[in-house]
Amino acid sequence: MALSDVIKTALDRIQYIAKTETVIGEPITAGETVLIPVSKVSIGFAAGGGGKDDTCGSGAGTGGGVNVTPIAFISICAGKVDVHSLTQTDQSLNKILSAAPDVWKKISKYIKKKGPAEEE
């Protein structure tokens, strides 16, 4: 397989893993409460190759890694939205989401659109 094909395949897989749904997870309904998981996705990727000459052959290689870490969850209960950080030192997500009331409207609309048949 050519180096360009290896890189394309690896990047396609990384793009699939790092999609939006990985960062903001599927809502989970528990009674009247909706929980939305929030994760941090870290990606590292490298690729390289060498040319062919008289003394040695050619070579190519790629490497990469993906780390998905849960960092918080959003709870919606009785019209009240709260962000619950899973780390005590990271309150930046709460500050960002508190400053963006439109996000809550979009999340609420999404949850209202999702009917009981789609939740299973």
ChimeraX commands (.cxc) that place a marker at each C-alpha (Angstrom):
marker #1 position 0.00,0.00,0.00 radius 0.5
marker #1 position 1.39,3.42,-0.94 radius 0.5
marker #1 position 2.17,5.92,1.82 radius 0.5
marker #1 position -0.54,8.29,0.59 radius 0.5
marker #1 position -3.11,5.47,0.86 radius 0.5
marker #1 position -1.96,4.60,4.37 radius 0.5
marker #1 position -2.21,8.26,5.44 radius 0.5
marker #1 position -5.67,8.64,3.87 radius 0.5
marker #1 position -6.94,5.50,5.61 radius 0.5
marker #1 position -5.52,6.57,8.97 radius 0.5
marker #1 position -6.96,10.09,8.68 radius 0.5
marker #1 position -10.37,8.71,7.68 radius 0.5
marker #1 position -10.39,6.54,10.82 radius 0.5
marker #1 position -9.28,9.46,13.01 radius 0.5
marker #1 position -11.98,11.69,11.51 radius 0.5
marker #1 position -14.58,9.03,12.29 radius 0.5
marker #1 position -13.44,8.74,15.92 radius 0.5
marker #1 position -13.18,12.52,16.46 radius 0.5
marker #1 position -16.67,13.35,15.17 radius 0.5
marker #1 position -18.87,15.78,17.06 radius 0.5
marker #1 position -20.90,12.96,18.60 radius 0.5
marker #1 position -17.76,11.77,20.38 radius 0.5
marker #1 position -17.27,15.16,22.09 radius 0.5
marker #1 position -20.93,15.84,22.86 radius 0.5
marker #1 position -22.40,12.38,23.42 radius 0.5
marker #1 position -25.88,11.05,22.86 radius 0.5
marker #1 position -28.38,12.30,25.46 radius 0.5
marker #1 position -29.35,9.76,28.11 radius 0.5
marker #1 position -32.84,10.03,29.58 radius 0.5
marker #1 position -33.36,8.89,33.16 radius 0.5
marker #1 position -36.91,9.63,34.26 radius 0.5
marker #1 position -37.41,13.37,33.84 radius 0.5
marker #1 position -33.68,14.10,33.73 radius 0.5
marker #1 position -31.57,14.20,30.58 radius 0.5
marker #1 position -27.81,13.72,30.85 radius 0.5
marker #1 position -25.47,14.67,28.02 radius 0.5
marker #1 position -21.87,13.42,28.30 radius 0.5
marker #1 position -19.03,15.76,27.29 radius 0.5
marker #1 position -15.59,14.37,26.41 radius 0.5
marker #1 position -12.18,15.68,25.43 radius 0.5
marker #1 position -10.66,14.10,22.33 radius 0.5
marker #1 position -6.86,14.21,21.89 radius 0.5
marker #1 position -5.29,13.03,18.64 radius 0.5
marker #1 position -1.67,12.50,17.64 radius 0.5
marker #1 position -0.57,11.43,14.19 radius 0.5
marker #1 position 2.72,11.09,12.29 radius 0.5
marker #1 position 3.74,9.71,8.90 radius 0.5
marker #1 position 6.98,9.36,7.01 radius 0.5
marker #1 position 8.62,7.63,4.12 radius 0.5
marker #1 position 11.95,7.16,2.40 radius 0.5
marker #1 position 13.12,6.95,-1.17 radius 0.5
marker #1 position 14.79,4.07,-2.94 radius 0.5
marker #1 position 18.53,4.04,-3.72 radius 0.5
marker #1 position 21.18,1.42,-4.57 radius 0.5
marker #1 position 22.07,0.49,-0.97 radius 0.5
marker #1 position 18.67,0.22,0.68 radius 0.5
marker #1 position 15.02,-0.17,-0.16 radius 0.5
marker #1 position 12.19,2.25,0.38 radius 0.5
marker #1 position 10.07,2.43,3.48 radius 0.5
marker #1 position 7.00,4.16,4.79 radius 0.5
marker #1 position 5.17,4.24,8.06 radius 0.5
marker #1 position 2.45,5.92,10.04 radius 0.5
marker #1 position 1.52,6.04,13.66 radius 0.5
marker #1 position -1.16,7.64,15.68 radius 0.5
marker #1 position -3.24,7.57,18.76 radius 0.5
marker #1 position -6.57,8.81,20.01 radius 0.5
marker #1 position -7.54,9.48,23.60 radius 0.5
marker #1 position -11.17,10.12,24.59 radius 0.5
marker #1 position -11.55,11.39,28.16 radius 0.5
marker #1 position -14.90,12.13,29.82 radius 0.5
marker #1 position -14.66,15.62,31.34 radius 0.5
marker #1 position -18.22,16.62,32.26 radius 0.5
marker #1 position -21.89,16.02,31.76 radius 0.5
marker #1 position -24.77,18.38,31.20 radius 0.5
marker #1 position -27.97,17.71,33.12 radius 0.5
marker #1 position -31.38,19.04,32.16 radius 0.5
marker #1 position -34.07,18.62,34.77 radius 0.5
marker #1 position -37.34,20.54,35.07 radius 0.5
marker #1 position -36.10,23.14,32.60 radius 0.5
marker #1 position -32.90,23.77,34.56 radius 0.5
marker #1 position -29.58,23.12,32.83 radius 0.5
marker #1 position -26.41,22.45,34.83 radius 0.5
marker #1 position -22.86,21.50,33.88 radius 0.5
marker #1 position -21.16,19.00,36.18 radius 0.5
marker #1 position -17.39,18.84,35.76 radius 0.5
marker #1 position -15.71,15.52,36.45 radius 0.5
marker #1 position -12.50,17.29,37.45 radius 0.5
marker #1 position -12.42,19.70,40.36 radius 0.5
marker #1 position -9.84,22.01,38.80 radius 0.5
marker #1 position -11.49,22.45,35.39 radius 0.5
marker #1 position -14.33,24.93,35.67 radius 0.5
marker #1 position -13.67,26.51,32.25 radius 0.5
marker #1 position -16.33,24.39,30.52 radius 0.5
marker #1 position -18.94,25.57,33.00 radius 0.5
marker #1 position -17.92,29.19,32.41 radius 0.5
marker #1 position -18.03,28.80,28.63 radius 0.5
marker #1 position -21.42,27.09,28.62 radius 0.5
marker #1 position -22.85,29.56,31.13 radius 0.5
marker #1 position -21.88,32.37,28.77 radius 0.5
marker #1 position -23.67,30.77,25.82 radius 0.5
marker #1 position -27.42,30.56,26.51 radius 0.5
marker #1 position -28.12,29.72,22.86 radius 0.5
marker #1 position -26.45,26.34,23.40 radius 0.5
marker #1 position -29.10,25.46,25.98 radius 0.5
marker #1 position -31.88,26.39,23.56 radius 0.5
marker #1 position -30.39,24.18,20.86 radius 0.5
marker #1 position -29.95,21.26,23.27 radius 0.5
marker #1 position -33.52,21.65,24.53 radius 0.5
marker #1 position -34.88,21.75,20.97 radius 0.5
marker #1 position -32.90,18.62,20.11 radius 0.5
marker #1 position -34.27,16.76,23.11 radius 0.5
marker #1 position -37.84,17.89,22.42 radius 0.5
marker #1 position -37.54,16.77,18.77 radius 0.5
marker #1 position -36.36,13.33,19.79 radius 0.5
marker #1 position -39.50,11.25,20.22 radius 0.5
marker #1 position -39.93,8.20,22.48 radius 0.5
marker #1 position -39.53,5.81,19.51 radius 0.5
marker #1 position -36.12,7.28,18.65 radius 0.5
marker #1 position -34.76,7.00,22.20 radius 0.5
marker #1 position -34.55,3.21,22.13 radius 0.5
marker link #1:1,2 radius 0.2
marker link #1:2,3 radius 0.2
marker link #1:3,4 radius 0.2
marker link #1:4,5 radius 0.2
marker link #1:5,6 radius 0.2
marker link #1:6,7 radius 0.2
marker link #1:7,8 radius 0.2
marker link #1:8,9 radius 0.2
marker link #1:9,10 radius 0.2
marker link #1:10,11 radius 0.2
marker link #1:11,12 radius 0.2
marker link #1:12,13 radius 0.2
marker link #1:13,14 radius 0.2
marker link #1:14,15 radius 0.2
marker link #1:15,16 radius 0.2
marker link #1:16,17 radius 0.2
marker link #1:17,18 radius 0.2
marker link #1:18,19 radius 0.2
marker link #1:19,20 radius 0.2
marker link #1:20,21 radius 0.2
marker link #1:21,22 radius 0.2
marker link #1:22,23 radius 0.2
marker link #1:23,24 radius 0.2
marker link #1:24,25 radius 0.2
marker link #1:25,26 radius 0.2
marker link #1:26,27 radius 0.2
marker link #1:27,28 radius 0.2
marker link #1:28,29 radius 0.2
marker link #1:29,30 radius 0.2
marker link #1:30,31 radius 0.2
marker link #1:31,32 radius 0.2
marker link #1:32,33 radius 0.2
marker link #1:33,34 radius 0.2
marker link #1:34,35 radius 0.2
marker link #1:35,36 radius 0.2
marker link #1:36,37 radius 0.2
marker link #1:37,38 radius 0.2
marker link #1:38,39 radius 0.2
marker link #1:39,40 radius 0.2
marker link #1:40,41 radius 0.2
marker link #1:41,42 radius 0.2
marker link #1:42,43 radius 0.2
marker link #1:43,44 radius 0.2
marker link #1:44,45 radius 0.2
marker link #1:45,46 radius 0.2
marker link #1:46,47 radius 0.2
marker link #1:47,48 radius 0.2
marker link #1:48,49 radius 0.2
marker link #1:49,50 radius 0.2
marker link #1:50,51 radius 0.2
marker link #1:51,52 radius 0.2
marker link #1:52,53 radius 0.2
marker link #1:53,54 radius 0.2
marker link #1:54,55 radius 0.2
marker link #1:55,56 radius 0.2
marker link #1:56,57 radius 0.2
marker link #1:57,58 radius 0.2
marker link #1:58,59 radius 0.2
marker link #1:59,60 radius 0.2
marker link #1:60,61 radius 0.2
marker link #1:61,62 radius 0.2
marker link #1:62,63 radius 0.2
marker link #1:63,64 radius 0.2
marker link #1:64,65 radius 0.2
marker link #1:65,66 radius 0.2
marker link #1:66,67 radius 0.2
marker link #1:67,68 radius 0.2
marker link #1:68,69 radius 0.2
marker link #1:69,70 radius 0.2
marker link #1:70,71 radius 0.2
marker link #1:71,72 radius 0.2
marker link #1:72,73 radius 0.2
marker link #1:73,74 radius 0.2
marker link #1:74,75 radius 0.2
marker link #1:75,76 radius 0.2
marker link #1:76,77 radius 0.2
marker link #1:77,78 radius 0.2
marker link #1:78,79 radius 0.2
marker link #1:79,80 radius 0.2
marker link #1:80,81 radius 0.2
marker link #1:81,82 radius 0.2
marker link #1:82,83 radius 0.2
marker link #1:83,84 radius 0.2
marker link #1:84,85 radius 0.2
marker link #1:85,86 radius 0.2
marker link #1:86,87 radius 0.2
marker link #1:87,88 radius 0.2
marker link #1:88,89 radius 0.2
marker link #1:89,90 radius 0.2
marker link #1:90,91 radius 0.2
marker link #1:91,92 radius 0.2
marker link #1:92,93 radius 0.2
marker link #1:93,94 radius 0.2
marker link #1:94,95 radius 0.2
marker link #1:95,96 radius 0.2
marker link #1:96,97 radius 0.2
marker link #1:97,98 radius 0.2
marker link #1:98,99 radius 0.2
marker link #1:99,100 radius 0.2
marker link #1:100,101 radius 0.2
marker link #1:101,102 radius 0.2
marker link #1:102,103 radius 0.2
marker link #1:103,104 radius 0.2
marker link #1:104,105 radius 0.2
marker link #1:105,106 radius 0.2
marker link #1:106,107 radius 0.2
marker link #1:107,108 radius 0.2
marker link #1:108,109 radius 0.2
marker link #1:109,110 radius 0.2
marker link #1:110,111 radius 0.2
marker link #1:111,112 radius 0.2
marker link #1:112,113 radius 0.2
marker link #1:113,114 radius 0.2
marker link #1:114,115 radius 0.2
marker link #1:115,116 radius 0.2
marker link #1:116,117 radius 0.2
marker link #1:117,118 radius 0.2
marker link #1:118,119 radius 0.2
marker link #1:119,120 radius 0.2
view
